[in-house]
Amino acid sequence: MKKLLYIIGIFATLSTLLLSGCDDEDTYADMKEKEKSAISRFIKDNEYCGPIKVISEEEFYANDSITDTARNEFVLFQEDGIYMQIVSKGEGKTMIEMAKEQSTDSTISKGILCKFMEYDIKNDYVCASNVNLTSIVDKMTCKYTHRSRSYTASFTEGQMMSTYGSTVPTGWLKPLDYIRLTRAEGRKARIRLIIPHSSGTLTASGSVLPMYYEISYQLGI
């Protein structure tokens, strides 16, 4: 009888440990809620660009697709939850304009050079940056198909590729409809982005991590 009670006690203890372990694990819904809270905190105050004024897509388009940097405006795209500030649109031509010059059905491919800083909003640290590395620039090959108005891209060189692989986060492609690409160093486009996990790197997506980016885009050779 004592042996039976001992065995029952062991099972009860194991069950309690297992249940408590399950309680400690966040569900996907929990993780998304924490991501949302982290983004909200970042918008209210952050050390990189200060408190953010969020504007709607309607306001953004009504203002000729410009964000007022003096008011620290970021436009929120409802479809994917990406926040974007255009610090500088750059000079040259957009990918759309370059494609239209060829034909309405054309697909064009361009090399784009990027300087960037990546900041983990939830865990509060800089994950990667090539901003202060003068000899290092991240390179990606980007294709734009005019008929479907869609972008695909792959990293071919740089820190993003060595850290996350060749897949370019869809959030990085978001600004391409609005910026102009040039080879001139002093006239390149500069963007700030808040990218939720669903449009981020494979690492961010798997861990439900929101990221803040400061990125410059320059036409490659």
Disulfide bonds with the S-S distance in Angstrom:
none
